[in-house]
Every structure is written in structure tokens, then in C-alpha cells.
Amino acid sequence: MAAVEVCVKAATGKPDTLGDCPFSQRVLLTLEEKKVPYEVKLVDLDNKPEWFLKISPEGKVPVFNGGDGKCIADSDIFPAFITFLKSKDASDGSEKALLDELQALDEHLKAHGPYINGENVSAADLSMGPKLFHLQVALEHFKGWKIPENLTNVHAYTKAFFSRESFVKTKPSEEHVIAGWAPKVNA
């Protein structure tokens, strides 16, 4: 049995399938990249079990247990994407705010790439990659919106990162990403 346990989101409506949480994926990616053996515990976030709420009182995933009994809950958010995804008003500035963020990322990658900190994948990529995957899938599905072609460094980055073995092994299916975002978009 692996010493490391990670509690991650189960797919909406499929409690035995890996879900669509980019924060959970970041932890799994990190373990894959570092070749650390681990055990995944899927958590149905619509029906959180009692044992899970004991270690994560706020009910957030992922929760990482390094085998020493210390559990680390982790969650952050990517506001520009979510604001634009939920936006019902095309002139509210949310699209421009997201484009500004992506433009800044493109310029950073142009200067420092191919990954965020240069030649090798770092913790920053393991955080950014899953978020860009969600952004790409959800915005195309719900808004018919794609990252502009002129952001060539962002496109090269997603192509390279999404094809890494660790990403392929830990990524959720596009249908689960869409199912995960649907209640937030239609709220």
C-alpha cells in the first residue's frame, strides 16, 4: 500500500470515476512527475462522507496525507476565467480581463518558456496546466470561445503540457469537466 493518500473529487454522478478538479489534478500530477507511489480516494462532493469531513471540515479537495497523519487541504481559484464563464453580459469586461491574463502568460512564456520556469516542468506548471485545461474545455463548450490563435506561446504550452504522460494519466474527461461546470454556469 502507498504511504501517500490523496482525496480527490469523484466525477459528478459517477462516484467511482476520477473527477474534474484542477486542484486535485495538480497534486496527482506532482506525484506522477516525482514518481511517488500514491493511493487515490475518490470523494463524492455532492454526498461528502463523514470520514472526509473530519479531515476537511470545509469539504474541499484535494486533501493530501503524506503518511504522517497530517492532512493538508488545498484549494485556490482562478477568478478571471470563472467570472467570464459565468458572465451573461458580453460588455462587462470579463472577457478582456481574461484576455489580459492570457496575454501576460503568453509574454512570460515567450521570454522564459517553454514551461513557466524554463526548460523543465515546475510546481507552477502543475498548478497552471489543469486550470488551462478547464478554461479551454469549459469556455469552448459553454461560450464557443477559444484562446486566440495569436497567443502562440500559450498554444505551444498547452500542446506540450497536455501531451505529457503525467497529464494524460491524471486528466479528467472533457465530458466530466463540462458536467462539473454546468451547475455553476447555469446558476
N, C-alpha and C positions, 0 to 999 in steps of 0.2 A: 504493500500500500504506500502511496506517495505521502510524504510528510506535509506537503503543501496542499491546502484545500482552498478552493475559490468558489464562493457562492455567486452565481450569475443569474441573469434573467432568463427564464424559460420563454419560449415563443408564445405569443398571445393565442390562447385556445389550444396549444399543444405543449402541455407541461413537461413532456419528455424530450423536447427538441430545444437546442440552443437558441436563445432569443436574440433580439436586435439591439442590445445596449452597447453603444460605443465605448462606454467607460469599462464595462465588463470585458469587451474585446481587447481594450488596451492592456489589461492585466494578463489576459491569456496570451496576447502577442509577446509581451515581455518575457513570460515564462517560456514560450516557444523559442524565441530568439536566443535566450540564455540556456536553452536545453535543460530546463529544470523540470523534473517529473512532477505532475500535479494531478489532483482529482477535482473534477468539476461537480458542484452540487447545484442542480437547477432549481430555481425558486420561482413559483408561480406568483407574480406580483399582484395578480387580481385576487389571490387567495393565499396570503402570506402565512406560512406555518408558524406555530408558536416558537419552535426552536430558533427560527430565523429572527423573529422579533426580539428574542433575548440577546442576540449578538449584534443586531442592527435595529435599535429602538425606533429610528426614523423610517425603517423599512426600505432603505436604499441599497442598491447593489452597485458595484461589486463589493463583496466583503472577502478579504484576504486573510487566511490563517496560516502563518508560516510554521506551524507545528509547535510553537512555544506557548500556545494558548492565548496569545494576543491577537485579537481580531482588529483589522483596520478597515473601516468603512470608507468608501471614497465615492464622491460624486461632484462633478462640476458641470457647467453648461455652456453652450455656445450660442450666445444671445442674438447675434445678427442674423444667423440662419433661422432660428426659431421665430424671431419677430417677422421676418419676411415670409416664412412658410405659413404663419397664422394670419398674415395681413389680408384684409379684404379690400383695401383701398390702394390702388396702383400708384397714387400720388403721395403716399405718406412718407416717402423717403427710405423705407426699409430695404428696397432693392438696391438703392445707391449705397447705403451703409454696408450691405453685404459685398457689393462690388468693390468698395474701397478696401475692405478687409482682404478680399481675394487678390486685388491689385498689389497690396502691400506684401502679401505672401509671395506673389509672382516675382516681385522685385527682389525680395530676400533670397528666393531660390536661385534667381539669375546670378546674384552676387556670391552666394555661399553654397549652392547645391552640389550634387543633385538632391541630396536629402537636406533636412533643415540645418543640421550642423556639419554639412560637408559630405565627404565620401561615404561615411558609414551611418547606418541607422542608429538613432539615439532615442532616448525616452521621449523627446519632443515629437518624433515621428510616430511613436507608438500611441501617442495621445491624438495627434492631428489626423493620422490616416483613417481611423474609424469614423471620425467626425466628417471628414470629406466624403467618405463612402455614403453616409446617411444623407448628407447635403445633396450629393449627386442623385441618388435614387429617389429621395422624397420630393425634391424640387422638380425633377423631370416628371414624376408621376402626377403630383398634385397641381403643378403650375405650368407644365410643359416648358420648364426653364432649364437651360444648360449653362455650365461655366463657359463664358465667352471664349471662342477659338483663339483670340489674340493673347490670352493668358497661357502662352505656350509652355512656360516653366511649370505652371500648376498642372497642366495636362500631362507633361512628361513625368512629373512627380507621382500623380495618381496612377498612371500606367505602370510605372516601375514598382511602386509600393504595393498596389493591389495584386501584382503578379508574384510577390514574394511568397514562398512556401508557407511561412508563418501566417500571413494574412489569409491566403486561400483556405488554410486549415481552420481558422477561427472565425471567418466572416459569416454573418447571418445571410440567409437567402434574401433576395430583393423583396419577395412577397412578405416575408416577416418584417422587414424594415417598413414597408408600406402599411401593413396591418398595425404595427406598433405606433405609427404616427397618425393614422386615420382619426382616432378619437380626439387628438389634440387639434388637428386641422379643422375638424367639423364641429368643434365645441362652440 
